[in-house]
Amino acid sequence: MNEQIQKELKSIFNGRFSMSESTRANYARGEDTYDPILSQAVVFPETNDEVSKILKLCNEHKIPVVPFGTGTSLEGNVVGNENGITISLEKMNKVLSVNAADFDCRVQANVTRKQLNEYLREDGVFFPIDPGADAALGGMASTSASGTMAVKYGTMRTVVSGLTVVLANGDIVKTGGRAKKSSAGYNLTNLFIGSEGTLGIITEVQLRLSPIPENIMSAVCYFPDLDSAVLTSQEVIQYGLNVARIEMLNKDQMEISIKYSKLENVKASPTLFFEFHGSEMSNKETIKLVEELSKNNGGSDFKWAESIEERNKLWKARHDVYYSVKALGNNMKVYSTDICVPISKLVECVSWAEKHVKENGLIAPMVGHVGDGNFHSIILYDPKDEEKQKLIRDYSDKLIQKALELEGTITGEHGIGLQKKHYLLKQHPDNLPAMKSIKRSMDPNNIMNPGKIFDLN
């Protein structure tokens, strides 16, 4: 980046442009396994027009750009570019409008899910997509995130009805809208969802909201083995029962979570976490059927969260599993797999994964959004242990192959980033030429988060 460009950016942004090493290091990676790569500078825009000015300048001079939100991505999606700049959207964190009567709102990209729900708490509505981390909604759209409540409320593709996106040449486009449906031309909204900043920078998100349930009930149920737990979740879904969340933790993860989250009166066994949203009567009817299915597979009686505080503690323990595993050692790293398979294939896939984890001698507790066929092995390793890393890569390769054999996908919610580029080639070899054609058309100078999802050359 030459001095002229530095001068122009400094004149536009004053103190919101930094080339200091400490600032660049803070925006050099997400919560992934990659070593940080420092971009040459970090810029902090506050408006769509400011993002546009940055991209016009960078496009003209062919300077790579990496968009950055809260930095919670897991696949190298926001690793910096040594020849480019990072655009932090942290100052674009305003809720722009709420239309509770129509169950929708519009937010800037760096509003987080917790921030939005706190803002909405008096309106009788809430935003249901819950990936665990307090991620930015623009980043969640860019990776097509989902999480624990996808079984009832869907994913970001389900709840995003429109976007504001700044393209590589600086053009600002608004896709979709507030209407519940539309047949107006190409579905550009879904083109940008999951594009990970490679086609443009998402600066605003139009979201569908849900009414706050009349009644919420949470419980845990223990099983003699993991297969029984996963089979139960499969049957609950196949019976069409109305559950909001079904989360699986294997025995290893339960042991870790009990210690890390200081859970009381909870067993270290293969466990399902359930949550039911609805009227009190409908919840009781659903719960009765779910309990029957659980007991048929050797499950225990439900242990209920008696209060909101207890319920929140239970789900916080589930959301903290990544950090609970990382806390097992000093200076350790964590690699999380992220495959998703059809629900009827889930028992086979989870059983295969548990067997191969043991055969490889890995510390890899498992958790899963088993209501929608998505699960993670959370693998702890020493970054200095090259042999262990080879074992992890071999396990990951074989797990991906197993998922594809079962007609699943290489990533349910984390995206591709740097980590899964070669896996994408396995899943969609016929799609990649079309993806690259779209990329070249919209970003001919390849400045938008280059090297993520796929390599152009």
N, C-alpha and C positions, 0 to 999 in steps of 0.2 A: 504494500500500500504506500503510494508515494506521498510526498509532503503536501502536494496540492489537495489531495483528497482528505488528508488529515485536517488541513486548514479549513476546508469547506464543512466537514462534519463538526468540527469544533465551533465554527461560527454559528451553525444551526442549533447545536445542542448545548453549548457552553459546558456546564458541569455534568451533563448527562452523556458525555463521551469520555471513555477512559482507556488509556493504554498501559496502566500500571499492571505489573505482574500479578499482584495479589488479586486485583479485580478480575483479570483474565482467567486466573486459576479457579476462581469461584464459579465460573461459567464454562468450564472446560469439559464437563461430562455430567451424566446423570448418575443414578444409583446402579450402575452396571459394573461389569468386570474389567472395563477398559482403563488403561492408563490415561490420565487427562491429556488432551491436546489443546494448547492455548491458541486461540485466535489472536490476530494482531491487535484487535481492539474490541471493546464492548460498548454498544450504544443503547440508550434507554429512551425510546420514543414514548409519547403520551397520547398520540392521536393517529388516526388512519392516514392523514396527510403527511405526518412525519415519517411513518413507515414508507409511504410512497416516495418521499424525497430520498430516503436511504437507498431504496431499491433502484430508482432511476439512476442514481449516481453509481451504484455498484454494477448495474447492468451495462452502463456505458463504458466502464473501465474493466469489466469482466472480473469483478472481485467476488469470490464465493461468500455466501451468507448462510449462517446457521441460526434459526429461530430457537429461543429458549424460554421456557415457562417456569415451572417450579422445580424442574430437574429431577422428577421422580421416575423417569423412564428407565427401562431395564435392558434394552437391547442395543445400546450405543446410538440411540436416535438423535441425541443432542451433543455428541462428542464434537469438540471444536474443530476448526479448519485453520491450519497454520498459515495459509495464504489469504485468509479471509477475515470477516468480522462476525461477531455474534450479536444478534439483536435480542436483548432481553425485553420481554413484554411485561415485566413486573409492575410497571407504572400504569398499565392499561387494565385496571382492576375495579372498574365501576359497574354496578348494576344499572343498566340504562332505562329499562322499563319493565313493569310487571302488570299483567292483565289477568288477575285471578279469576275473573268471570269466564275467561276463555282458556284458562289453564295454560298460559304461555308467558314467556319473559324473554328479554334480550339483554345480554351481558357482554362486556369486553372480555378479551381472551384470557386474561390472567385472574379473573374471578375464580376462586376455588369452590369446590362443591360444598364444603362446610360453611364458607362465607355466604354463599347463596342461600343455603337452608336457614342460616341464622337470620338473614334479611327477610325471608319468607315466613318466618314462624308465626306471625300474627295474621297471615292471609288465608290460612286453611289449606294451603297447598305445599308441596315439597318437590325437590328434584331427586329422583330415585336412583340414579346410576351411581354405584358405590364401589370404586375399585380398591378401596382400602386406604391408600395414600390420599392425602388431601391435595389432589392434583388440580391443575388449572383446567378449566373447561375447554379452552382452545386446544391445549395439549391432548386432552381426552378425545376431542374430535379428531385431531390429526393422527392419532393412533387407533381410532375406533375402539376405545376402551369400553369395558363393561364392569364385571365384578360380581359381588355377592347377590345382588337382587335381579340379575338378568333373567332368571327363570320366570319371574312375574312381569317385570317392567321392560325387558329388552336391553339393548345396547345403545351406544351413542348413535348408531345408524337409525335406531328406532325413534329417538327423542329429539334429534336435531332436525328442525324444519327449514332452516336457512342459515346462511353464513355471510359475513363480509370478509373478502379475501383480497389481499394486495398481491398482484401478479409480479413476475420478474421485471417487467418493463415499467412498473410503478402504477399501472392501471388499477383502480379500485372497483371491484365488482361485488354486487349483492345477489346472492342466489336464494331461491325459495321464497318463503314469506310466512305470514301468520295463518293463512288458510289451512284447514285440516287436510285438504287434498288439492292437487293441481296437475293438469296435463300439459302445462306450458313448456314445451320444448325439452331439451336434454336435461337430465337430472344432474346438474353440475354440483349440487350440494353433496351428493354421495360420491362424486368424483374426488372431491377434496377431503372427505372423511376417510382416514386411513392413508392419506398421501404423505404424511410425516414431513410436511414443509418442503417437499420436493417440487411442488407445482405452484406454490404461493404461500403467503403467510396469513393464517386465519387471525383476524383482529376482533371480530364480533361473532357471537353465536346466538341464534334464535332457538329457544328450547321449549319443548312441551313439558308441562308439569303434571303432577298427579295429586288428587285430593288426599289429604292426610287420613289414613284409615281410622274408622271409628274405634277399632279394637286391634291391638297388637299383642301377640303372645309368642314367647320364645322358650325353647326347651332344648335339652341335650338328651341323646339316647346312646347307650353303649352297646357294642356288639362283640361277639366272641372272636371275630376275625374281620379283616378288611373287606373280603369278598361279600360277606353278609351285609355290611353297611352299604356298599356300593349297589348291591342288588336291590336293597330297600329303596334307595333313591331312584333307581331306574323304574321300579314298579310304581312308586308314587307319581312319577311323571306319566308313565304309560296309562295309569288309571285316570289321568286328567284332573288330579286333585289340585285345589287352589292353594299353593304355597308361595310365599314370597322369597324365601331363601332355603336352600339345603346345602350346607357346607360340610365337607368331610375332612377330618384330621386323623391321620393314622396314629398308631400307638406311640411311635417315636416323637411325633410332633406334639401329642398331648402331654407327654412327659416334660418336654422342653417348655411348652406354654404354661403348664401349671407352675413351674419354678419361676419363669420370667415374669409372668403376669400376676403371680401370687393368687392363683385361683384356689378357692376353698371348697371342700366337699365335692371334688370332681375327680373322676377316675382316669388313670392312664391306660385307656383301652381305645381301640378303633371307635371313633365317635362321629355321630352326625349332629350338627347344629341345625335346628329348624326354627323358622319364624313364619307366623301366619298373620296376614293382614286382611281385615274384612269386618263384618258385623260380629258381635259376640256370638250370635246363634250360628252363623255360617262357619266361623272359626271352630266352634265346638264340634260341629258335624264333620268338618274336614279332619280335625285332630283325632276323632274317634277312629276314622278309617286309616289314618297314617299310623296310629298306635297298633292297630291290628296287623298291618303289613309289617311293621317293625318286629312285633312279637313272633310272627310267623317265620322270621329270619333270625330268631334268637336274640332280638334286641331287648334291652331292659325297659322297665317303666320309664316314662318321660320324667326328667328332672327339670322343673319349671323355674324360670327366672321370676322371683316373687315381686320384684319392684323394677321401676325404670332404671334405677342405678345398677341393679344386678344385671339387667338385660344389657345395658351399655357396657358394663365391665366384660361380659361374656363376648360381645362382638368386638370390643377393642382387643381382647386377647386373640381373636381370630385375625384381625387386621394387622396385628403386630408380629405375625409368625416370621416374616422376613428378618426383622430385627432380633427376634428371639434366637434364631439360628445363628445369626452373625455374632451375637453376644457369647457364643460358646467358646470363642478363642480370641486372642489378641492378634491384630493385624491380619485377620482372615478375610477372605472374599466369599461371596455367595453367588452362585449361578442358579437361576430359576428357569426350568423348562416350562413350556406353555402350550401343550398340544390339546386339541379338542376333537372328540370323535362323536359319531351318532350315539344317542343314548343307549341303544340296544347293544353297542359294542364296548360300553364303558367298563363293565366287569372284566372282560378279557384284557383290555388295555391296562387297567390299573393293576391287575394281578401280574401281568407280564412285567410291568415297571417295578413292582415290589420285589419280584424274584431277581431281576437283573441288578437292582441296587445292592442286594445282599451278596450276589455273586461277585460284584466288583469291589466289595468292601468299602462302599461310599457312605459318608454321613449325609443322608439325603432324605429327611422326613418329607412326607407328602401331605398336601392339602388340595382341596378341589372344590370348584363350583359344580358339584356333581349333578345338580338339577339341570344343567345344560351341557354336560359331557366334557367339561373343561377341568383339567387338574395340573398341578405343578409339583415337580420334585425340586426341593430347595436344597441345593448341594453346597456344603461348606468345604472350603479347601484353602490350603496355604499357597499363596501366589508364587512362592519359591520352589514348590514341589512340582517339577515338570512331569514326572511320571503320573502323579495324581491327575494332573490336567489332561493328560492323554487318555486316562481312563474315563474321565468325565466327557471328553469329546466323543469317545467311542460309544459310551452309553447314550449320549444325546443323539448321535447319528442313528443308532439302532432304534431308539424310541421314536424318532421322526419317521423312520421307515415303517415301523409298526403302525403308527397313526395313519400314514398314507395307505397302507395295505387295508386298513379298516375304513377307508373312505373318509378320513378325518382331515384336519388341517394342521400345519406346522406352527400356527400361532392363533390362539383363541382371542387374545386381548392385548398383548404387549407390542405387537407390530414386528417389523422386520429389522429396521435400523441397520447396523453393521453386522450384527451377530448372525442373522438368518438369511443372508443374501444367497448363499449357495443352496440352502434348503428351498428357497422360493423357486429356484431353477428346477428342483425336483418336483414341486407341486404343480407349477404352472409354466412349463416350458413353452406351451403354445400361446400363453398370454403375454409373455415378456416382450416379444416384438411389438405388440400393440401398445403396451405400457411405455416402451421406449419411444415409440412414435408420438404419443401424447406428450411425453416429457420434452422431446425435441421441439415440438410445435409451440408449446407454452413457455419453454425456457431454453431458447436456442443457444444461449451462451453458457448453459449448465452452471448457473450461479446458485440455484436454490438447493441448499443442503446436499451438495454433490457427494456421491459415493454411498448414499443411504438408499435402502431398498434394493437397488441394483447399480451396476456400473455401466455407464453409457458406452464406453469404449472397450 
